[in-house]
């Protein structure tokens, strides 16, 4: 792990002002923020671990737990909810065999829910690996997950 983290730190000239960007790059590399890597970042940037931990828990985009290879996000905001998002979520749970916040045993998928993705007119929305799929239905979800 050390070489990858060192390369990321070097990319930002080991400047603690870029902590969020450094953590984003680390999460892209590992799909989460491993504890030992956070310790290394804190030490190398001379930042207290409490500050590194605060930043990594403040932003919902960061995860301290391993994530699956593919992120499945179901929006449960008001517009999506009234258009059927709960049934889409139920279908995702059924197909994947997991609850929101969990990974499939093979670490292929992580399922999560959010309160809004900002595309209310297209609801219900399912986001797979950053790609938005609007006007989702339980029947269409299978097509999306196969891709």
C-alpha positions as CSV (number, residue, x, y, z in Angstrom):
1,X,0.0,0.0,0.0
2,X,2.8,2.4,0.8
3,X,4.0,3.0,-2.7
4,X,0.5,3.8,-4.1
5,X,-0.2,6.2,-1.2
6,X,3.2,7.8,-1.5
7,X,2.6,8.4,-5.2
8,X,-0.8,10.0,-4.4
9,X,0.8,12.2,-1.7
10,X,3.6,13.2,-4.1
11,X,1.0,14.2,-6.8
12,X,-0.2,16.9,-4.3
13,X,3.3,17.8,-3.2
14,X,2.4,16.4,0.3
15,X,0.4,19.6,0.9
16,X,-2.2,19.1,3.6
17,X,-4.4,21.8,2.0
18,X,-5.3,19.0,-0.5
19,X,-6.4,16.5,2.1
20,X,-9.9,16.0,0.5
21,X,-8.4,15.5,-2.9
22,X,-5.8,13.1,-1.5
23,X,-8.5,11.1,0.2
24,X,-10.6,11.0,-3.0
25,X,-7.7,9.6,-4.9
26,X,-7.1,7.0,-2.2
27,X,-10.7,6.0,-2.2
28,X,-10.6,5.6,-6.0
29,X,-7.6,3.4,-5.7
30,X,-8.9,1.1,-2.9
31,X,-12.7,1.7,-3.1
32,X,-12.6,2.8,0.5
33,X,-10.3,4.5,3.0
34,X,-8.3,1.8,4.9
35,X,-7.4,2.7,8.5
36,X,-3.6,2.0,8.0
37,X,-3.6,4.3,4.9
38,X,-5.3,7.1,6.9
39,X,-2.6,6.8,9.5
40,X,0.1,7.0,6.9
41,X,-1.6,10.1,5.4
42,X,-1.8,11.8,8.8
43,X,1.9,11.0,9.5
44,X,3.2,12.0,6.1
45,X,1.2,15.3,6.1
46,X,1.8,16.0,9.8
47,X,-1.9,16.2,10.4
48,X,-3.5,14.8,13.6
49,X,-5.3,11.5,13.0
50,X,-8.4,13.1,14.5
51,X,-8.5,15.7,11.7
52,X,-7.9,13.0,9.0
53,X,-10.7,10.9,10.5
54,X,-13.0,14.0,10.8
55,X,-12.7,14.8,7.1
56,X,-13.1,11.2,6.0
57,X,-16.3,10.8,8.0
58,X,-17.7,14.2,7.3
59,X,-18.3,13.6,3.5
60,X,-20.8,10.9,2.7
61,X,-18.8,10.0,-0.5
62,X,-16.0,8.6,1.7
63,X,-16.3,5.1,3.2
64,X,-14.2,3.6,6.0
65,X,-15.6,0.2,5.1
66,X,-14.7,-1.8,2.0
67,X,-17.0,-1.3,-0.9
68,X,-18.0,-3.6,-3.8
69,X,-16.6,-3.3,-7.3
70,X,-19.9,-1.7,-8.4
71,X,-21.9,0.9,-6.4
72,X,-25.7,0.7,-6.7
73,X,-27.4,3.8,-5.3
74,X,-31.2,4.1,-5.0
75,X,-32.5,7.6,-4.5
76,X,-35.3,7.8,-1.8
77,X,-35.9,11.5,-2.0
78,X,-39.5,12.8,-2.1
79,X,-39.9,12.9,-5.8
80,X,-38.4,9.4,-6.3
81,X,-40.3,8.0,-3.3
82,X,-43.7,9.1,-4.6
83,X,-42.8,7.6,-8.0
84,X,-42.0,4.2,-6.7
85,X,-38.5,4.2,-5.4
86,X,-39.3,1.9,-2.4
87,X,-40.4,-0.9,-4.7
88,X,-37.2,-0.4,-6.8
89,X,-35.1,-0.6,-3.6
90,X,-37.0,-3.8,-2.5
91,X,-36.2,-5.3,-5.9
92,X,-32.5,-4.4,-5.6
93,X,-32.4,-5.9,-2.2
94,X,-34.0,-9.1,-3.5
95,X,-31.7,-9.4,-6.6
96,X,-28.5,-8.7,-4.7
97,X,-29.5,-10.4,-1.5
98,X,-28.3,-7.5,0.7
99,X,-29.6,-4.5,2.6
100,X,-28.5,-0.9,2.0
101,X,-25.0,-0.3,3.4
102,X,-24.0,-3.9,2.7
103,X,-21.8,-5.6,0.1
104,X,-22.5,-8.9,-1.7
105,X,-20.3,-11.7,-0.3
106,X,-18.2,-11.7,-3.5
107,X,-17.6,-7.9,-3.1
108,X,-19.0,-7.3,-6.5
109,X,-21.8,-4.9,-5.4
110,X,-22.5,-2.4,-2.7
111,X,-26.1,-1.2,-2.2
112,X,-26.8,2.2,-0.7
113,X,-29.6,4.7,-0.5
114,X,-29.5,8.5,-0.6
115,X,-32.0,11.2,0.1
116,X,-31.6,13.0,-3.2
117,X,-29.3,12.8,-6.3
118,X,-30.6,16.1,-7.8
119,X,-32.4,14.7,-10.8
120,X,-35.9,14.7,-9.4
121,X,-37.6,15.0,-12.8
122,X,-36.2,11.7,-13.8
123,X,-37.2,9.8,-10.7
124,X,-37.1,7.2,-9.5
125,X,-33.3,7.2,-10.0
126,X,-30.8,4.4,-9.6
127,X,-27.2,5.3,-10.0
128,X,-24.8,2.5,-10.9
129,X,-21.1,3.4,-10.8
130,X,-21.9,7.1,-11.3
131,X,-24.2,6.5,-14.3
132,X,-27.8,7.8,-13.7
133,X,-30.7,5.5,-14.8
134,X,-34.0,7.4,-14.6
135,X,-37.6,6.4,-14.5
136,X,-36.6,3.2,-12.9
137,X,-39.0,0.4,-12.2
138,X,-38.5,-3.0,-10.5
139,X,-38.7,-4.6,-13.9
140,X,-36.1,-2.4,-15.5
141,X,-33.7,-2.8,-12.6
142,X,-32.7,-6.3,-13.8
143,X,-31.6,-4.9,-17.2
144,X,-29.5,-2.2,-15.5
145,X,-27.8,-4.6,-13.1
146,X,-26.9,-7.0,-15.9
147,X,-24.9,-4.3,-17.6
